[in-house]
Amino acid sequence: MSEISIEELRQKAAQIIANAKNLSNGEVALQYNANLEAFLAAGGAHSDMIVRIGEQMFDFFYAGGMNDRSQQGPHEDEPIEGSTRLDFDYLETFMIDAFEAVGVPPKEARISANVLIEADKRGIDSHGIGRLKPIYFDRIKNGILHPYKPIEILKETSTTALVDGHLGLGLYIGPYCMELAIKKAKEHGIGFVVAQNSTHYGIAGYYATMATDAGCIGFTGTNARPSIAPTFGVEPCLGTNPLCFGIPTDEPFPFVIDCATSINQRGKIEKYERLGMPTPKGMVIDTEGKERTDTAQILVDMVKGKCALCPMGGAGDALGGYKGYSWATVVELLSTAFQSGPYGSAISGVDPKTGKPAPMALGNYFLAIDIEALVDVEVFKKNAGNLLRFIRGSQKDPRGPQRIWTAGEFEHDTRQSRAEAGGVIVPPVLLRDMQALRDYLPGMKEKYGVLCFEEGK
């Protein structure tokens, strides 16, 4: 067919829409999509505006289009040039040595490194070695985070406790608190511990899994620097505030849901920056109400309060953005109301008067429920596993990847595949972070004169 035929088909698409009295009429969709099929068969471009209109308004489908979900689902990112696969044990030992070099006691250093390496093992690359330098060591270097402070119990009952972390590493404060909650749960059926003056504590799923490993249901959360704008607002008021539950099952892995209450969270945007990718549209809104995709500048403007993440459901209420906004508020309340803790700009990490780095005193909470207090734990696990297998065995989306996952399954699969492959792929920017830590931390050059990825260079 000639080029004019393509143009005629494009004009016909416009006429179908212009002549339609009701665009939701099924007959209009049939006419429009039939015209699009002819347009593409004639050599029309998939990127043409009329195709995009068909996809968004009339659910037009073609392989590789926006309505083709066959390539979606959990998956590993393709490594970028210059990346190196590092053994888990080597990486964890490096982190332990780095923590000790900056003044973290050996026990707390091992615990802190274990929280981080667990993220890399599970495929949560935004919270593993990627956090080591910018979130922990840079903050220690800037004097806004202590490498170690003793944890103080301020108030305690048989089932509850309020502790003060005194701005030490959240990576050892969190495990201490969940361990205490589990101990209380095993003795009295339930344990609830809240922490004040804590700091970034890594992946919330680590603590939920501590509970499931002990035969408990786990629930945990933390507030964070303000990143989420409330529904119909543009100012960052709430943290990405994860909702995290852990439930034991009879499968090789527990059900663990650990997700931010925003569409995406800051760690993922940092990952986009490391990979040189734009932020997908619809995840970030600025103070002018514009949706942003410029990843590097987004990270800068988030600190300045010039843009914000959208809550789950997106901006406005058309797709239920108020739900994500409200869940984020629940986490913020539980992270501040017990602790009389700061929120909003008070935990932005920047002193509003001087513009210099400032401490971020976060609140955490940890709940453990002992299953045996209610029912035999093996019966519970079997019941939970049966439900999850039923869900995964349900009818699959014909346009999807032909598999249904339940929470915790992808992390389990990733742990196995990465262990078999010999570790985690570390991108160049994080390799440079390791070199920087080796070069300035006392004693690290003696232990790591040549890092494993530098051999032969």
C-alpha positions in Angstrom: 0.0 0.0 0.0 1.2 3.6 -0.7 2.0 6.3 1.8 -1.2 8.1 0.9 -3.1 5.0 2.1 -1.4 5.2 5.5 -2.4 8.9 5.7 -6.0 8.0 4.7 -6.1 5.5 7.5 -4.8 8.0 9.9 -7.5 10.5 8.9 -10.1 7.8 9.1 -9.1 7.2 12.7 -9.7 10.8 13.5 -13.1 10.7 11.7 -14.2 7.7 13.8 -13.6 9.6 17.0 -15.1 12.8 15.7 -18.3 11.1 14.5 -18.8 9.0 17.6 -21.6 10.1 19.9 -20.3 7.9 22.7 -16.7 6.9 22.8 -17.5 4.1 25.3 -19.7 2.4 22.7 -18.2 -1.0 21.9 -18.9 -0.6 18.2 -16.7 2.5 18.1 -13.8 0.5 19.7 -14.2 -2.2 17.1 -14.2 0.2 14.2 -11.2 2.1 15.5 -9.1 -1.0 16.3 -9.9 -2.6 12.9 -8.7 0.6 11.3 -5.5 0.5 13.4 -4.8 -3.1 12.4 -5.0 -2.0 8.8 -2.8 1.1 9.5 -0.1 -1.1 11.0 -0.4 -3.7 8.2 0.2 -0.9 5.7 3.4 0.1 7.5 2.2 2.7 9.9 4.4 3.3 12.9 3.6 1.7 16.3 4.7 5.1 17.9 2.1 7.0 15.9 -0.3 9.0 18.0 -3.4 7.2 16.7 -2.0 3.9 17.9 -1.3 5.4 21.4 -4.9 6.7 21.4 -6.2 3.3 20.5 -4.1 1.7 23.3 -5.3 4.1 26.0 -8.9 4.6 24.9 -9.9 1.4 23.2 -7.6 -1.2 24.7 -5.9 -1.8 21.4 -3.5 -4.7 21.6 -0.4 -5.7 19.7 2.7 -7.6 20.7 5.1 -5.3 22.5 2.6 -2.5 23.0 1.6 -0.9 26.3 -1.3 -3.4 26.8 1.1 -6.4 26.3 1.9 -7.5 29.8 3.8 -10.7 28.8 7.2 -9.2 29.7 6.0 -7.7 33.0 6.4 -9.3 36.4 9.4 -9.6 38.7 12.7 -9.8 36.8 16.4 -9.0 37.0 17.6 -5.9 35.3 20.2 -6.2 32.6 23.6 -5.3 33.9 25.1 -2.1 32.7 28.6 -1.9 31.1 31.4 -2.2 33.6 29.4 -4.1 36.2 31.0 -7.0 38.2 29.4 -9.9 40.0 30.6 -10.0 43.6 30.4 -13.0 45.9 28.0 -12.4 48.8 30.5 -13.5 51.5 33.1 -11.1 50.1 30.7 -8.2 50.0 29.3 -8.9 53.5 32.8 -9.1 54.9 33.8 -5.8 53.2 30.7 -4.2 54.8 31.6 -5.6 58.2 35.1 -4.3 58.0 33.9 -0.9 56.8 31.5 -0.6 59.7 34.1 -1.6 62.2 36.6 0.8 60.6 34.2 3.7 61.3 33.6 2.7 64.9 30.7 0.2 64.9 31.4 -2.6 67.5 31.9 -6.0 65.9 28.5 -7.5 66.9 26.6 -4.5 65.6 28.8 -4.3 62.5 27.9 -8.0 61.7 24.2 -7.3 62.2 24.2 -4.1 60.1 26.1 -5.8 57.2 23.7 -8.8 57.4 20.6 -6.5 56.9 22.2 -4.9 53.9 23.4 -8.1 52.2 20.0 -9.7 52.7 18.6 -7.0 50.5 21.1 -7.9 47.7 20.3 -11.6 48.1 16.6 -10.9 47.7 17.0 -8.7 44.7 16.1 -5.5 46.5 19.2 -3.7 45.0 18.0 -0.3 46.1 18.6 -1.2 49.7 21.8 -3.3 49.8 25.4 -2.3 48.9 23.8 0.7 47.1 22.9 2.2 50.5 26.3 1.6 52.2 28.1 4.8 51.3 25.4 7.5 50.6 22.9 6.6 53.4 25.3 5.4 56.2 28.9 6.4 55.7 28.3 9.8 54.1 25.9 10.6 57.0 28.4 9.4 59.6 31.1 11.5 57.8 28.8 14.6 57.9 28.2 14.1 61.7 24.4 13.5 61.5 24.5 9.7 62.2 26.4 8.0 65.0 28.2 4.8 64.2 27.2 3.5 67.6 25.1 4.5 70.5 23.8 2.2 73.2 20.1 1.4 72.9 18.1 2.6 75.9 14.7 1.1 77.1 12.7 4.1 78.2 9.5 2.3 79.2 8.5 -1.4 79.3 5.7 -3.8 80.1 5.4 -7.5 79.6 4.1 -7.0 76.0 5.4 -3.5 75.0 8.5 -1.4 75.0 9.6 2.1 74.0 13.3 2.4 73.2 15.7 5.2 72.3 18.3 4.6 69.6 20.1 7.9 70.2 20.6 8.3 66.4 22.8 5.2 66.1 22.6 2.9 63.1 19.0 1.8 62.4 20.6 -1.4 61.0 21.3 -2.7 64.5 18.4 -0.8 66.3 15.8 -2.6 64.1 17.0 -6.1 64.8 17.2 -5.4 68.5 13.6 -4.1 68.6 12.1 -7.0 66.6 14.1 -9.5 68.7 12.6 -7.9 71.8 9.1 -8.0 70.3 9.4 -11.7 69.4 10.7 -12.5 72.9 7.6 -10.8 74.4 5.3 -12.5 71.9 6.7 -16.0 72.8 6.1 -15.3 76.5 2.8 -13.5 76.3 1.3 -14.0 72.8 2.1 -10.6 71.5 5.0 -8.1 71.5 5.0 -4.5 70.3 8.1 -2.3 70.4 8.6 1.3 69.2 11.8 3.1 68.7 12.5 6.8 68.8 15.6 8.5 67.6 16.3 5.7 65.2 17.7 6.1 61.7 17.4 4.3 58.3 16.9 0.6 59.1 17.2 -1.0 55.7 14.6 -3.3 54.2 11.5 -3.6 56.4 11.1 -7.2 55.1 14.2 -8.2 57.1 12.3 -7.7 60.4 9.1 -9.3 59.2 11.2 -12.4 58.2 12.8 -12.4 61.7 9.2 -12.8 63.0 8.2 -15.5 60.5 11.4 -17.5 61.2 10.3 -17.6 64.9 6.8 -18.8 64.1 5.2 -15.3 64.5 3.3 -12.9 62.3 5.5 -9.8 61.9 4.4 -6.2 61.2 6.8 -3.3 61.0 7.2 0.2 59.5 9.2 3.4 59.6 8.8 7.0 58.6 11.4 8.6 56.4 12.3 12.0 55.0 9.2 13.7 53.5 8.7 12.5 49.9 5.0 11.8 49.3 2.5 14.6 48.5 -1.0 14.2 50.0 -3.8 13.7 47.6 -4.6 17.1 45.9 -1.3 18.5 47.3 2.2 19.0 45.8 4.3 19.5 49.0 6.2 16.5 50.2 4.7 15.8 53.7 5.0 12.1 54.3 7.8 9.6 54.0 7.7 6.6 51.6 6.6 4.8 54.7 6.6 1.1 54.0 3.8 -1.2 55.0 5.3 -4.5 55.8 3.8 -7.8 56.9 5.3 -11.2 57.3 3.2 -14.4 57.5 4.7 -18.0 57.9 3.7 -20.6 55.4 4.5 -24.3 54.7 6.4 -23.3 51.6 10.1 -22.8 51.3 9.5 -19.1 51.8 7.2 -16.9 54.0 4.6 -14.5 52.6 6.4 -11.1 53.1 5.0 -7.9 51.6 7.4 -5.0 52.0 6.3 -2.0 49.9 6.4 1.7 50.0 3.1 3.6 50.2 4.2 5.7 47.2 4.0 4.5 43.6 7.7 4.2 43.8 10.3 5.0 46.5 13.4 7.0 46.7 15.7 4.0 46.5 14.3 3.0 43.2 14.8 6.5 41.8 18.4 6.3 43.0 18.6 3.0 41.2 17.2 4.6 38.0 20.0 7.2 38.3 22.7 4.5 38.7 21.3 2.8 35.6 21.0 6.1 33.7 17.3 5.7 33.2 14.5 8.3 33.3 11.9 8.0 36.0 8.6 6.6 34.6 6.0 9.3 34.1 3.3 9.5 36.8 5.6 8.7 39.8 6.7 12.2 40.7 4.9 15.6 40.8 6.5 19.0 41.3 5.2 22.1 43.0 3.8 23.3 39.7 1.7 20.1 39.3 3.9 18.7 36.5 4.9 15.1 36.3 8.6 14.7 36.2 10.9 12.1 34.6 14.4 13.7 34.9 15.8 11.3 37.5 19.0 13.2 38.6 17.2 16.5 39.1 14.3 14.8 40.8 16.7 13.5 43.5 18.1 17.1 44.0 14.6 18.7 44.0 13.2 16.1 46.4 15.8 17.2 49.1 14.8 20.9 48.4 11.1 20.1 48.6 10.5 21.2 45.0 8.9 17.9 44.0 7.3 14.9 45.6 6.4 11.3 45.0 2.8 10.4 44.3 1.1 8.0 46.7 0.0 4.5 45.5 -2.9 5.3 43.1 -1.2 8.4 41.8 -2.1 12.1 41.8 -5.7 12.9 42.5 -8.4 10.4 43.3 -9.3 8.9 39.9 -7.3 5.8 40.6 -7.6 5.8 44.4 -4.6 8.0 45.3 -6.2 8.8 48.6 -5.7 5.1 49.6 -1.9 5.3 49.3 -1.9 8.7 50.9 -4.0 7.4 53.9 -1.8 4.3 54.4 1.3 6.5 54.3 -0.3 8.6 57.0 -1.0 5.5 59.1 2.7 4.6 59.1 3.7 8.2 59.9 1.3 8.2 62.9 2.6 4.9 64.3 6.2 6.2 63.8 5.7 9.5 65.6 2.7 9.6 67.9 4.1 7.0 70.4 7.6 8.6 70.2 6.6 12.3 70.1 8.8 12.2 67.1 9.6 14.8 64.4 8.0 14.7 60.9 7.9 16.7 57.7 10.7 19.0 57.1 12.2 18.2 60.6 13.4 14.9 59.1 14.4 16.2 55.7 18.0 15.8 56.4 18.7 19.5 55.8 18.8 22.4 58.2 16.4 25.0 56.8 18.4 27.8 58.3 21.9 26.8 57.1 21.2 24.4 54.3 23.7 22.0 55.9 23.0 18.3 56.6 20.9 17.7 59.7 20.1 14.5 61.7 17.0 12.6 60.8 15.4 11.1 63.9 13.1 8.5 62.6 10.5 6.4 64.4 10.1 2.6 63.9 7.6 0.1 65.2 7.7 -3.7 65.4 4.8 -6.1 66.2 5.1 -9.8 66.6 2.2 -12.2 67.2 2.9 -15.7 68.3 0.8 -18.1 66.2 1.0 -20.9 68.8 -1.0 -18.7 71.2 -4.0 -19.1 68.9 -3.5 -22.3 66.8 -0.9 -24.9 66.1 1.7 -23.2 64.0 2.0 -26.1 61.4 -1.8 -25.9 60.9 -1.5 -22.2 60.3 1.3 -22.6 57.9 -0.5 -25.2 55.9 -3.7 -23.1 55.7 -1.6 -20.1 54.6 0.2 -22.2 52.0 -3.1 -23.6 50.6 -4.5 -20.1 50.1 -1.3 -18.9 48.3 -1.2 -22.0 46.0 -4.8 -21.4 45.2 -4.1 -17.8 44.2 -1.1 -18.8 42.1 -3.0 -21.5 40.4 -5.9 -19.2 39.4 -6.6 -18.3 35.7 -3.8 -16.3 34.1 -4.0 -13.1 32.1 -3.8 -14.1 28.4 -1.8 -10.9 27.8 0.5 -11.4 30.8 3.6 -13.5 31.6 1.6 -16.7 32.3 2.6 -16.8 35.9 1.2 -15.4 39.1 3.5 -14.5 42.0 2.7 -14.1 45.7 4.7 -11.8 48.0 8.1 -13.2 48.9 8.3 -15.7 46.0 10.4 -13.5 43.7 12.8 -12.7 46.5 13.1 -16.5 47.2 13.7 -17.2 43.5 16.3 -14.4 43.3 18.1 -15.6 46.3 18.5 -19.0 44.7 19.5 -17.8 41.3 22.0 -15.3 42.6 23.5 -17.9 44.9 23.9 -20.3 41.9 25.4 -17.5 39.8 28.0 -16.6 42.4 26.6 -13.4 43.9 25.1 -10.0 43.0 26.0 -7.9 40.0 27.4 -4.5 41.2 27.3 -1.5 38.9 30.3 0.7 38.3 29.1 3.6 40.5 28.9 1.2 43.5 32.3 -0.3 42.7 33.6 3.2 42.9 31.9 3.7 46.3 33.7 0.6 47.6 37.0 2.0 46.3 36.3 5.4 48.0 35.5 3.7 51.3 38.6 1.5 51.1 40.7 4.6 50.4 39.5 6.8 53.3 38.5 4.5 56.1 41.3 3.7 58.6 42.8 0.2 58.1 40.8 -0.7 55.0 43.8 -0.2 52.6 45.8 -2.8 54.5 42.9 -5.3 54.2 41.8 -4.4 50.7 44.9 -3.1 48.9 43.5 -4.6 45.8 39.7 -5.2 45.7 38.6 -8.4 44.0 37.2 -6.5 40.9 40.5 -4.6 40.6 42.6 -7.7 40.1 44.4 -7.7 36.7 43.9 -4.0 36.1 
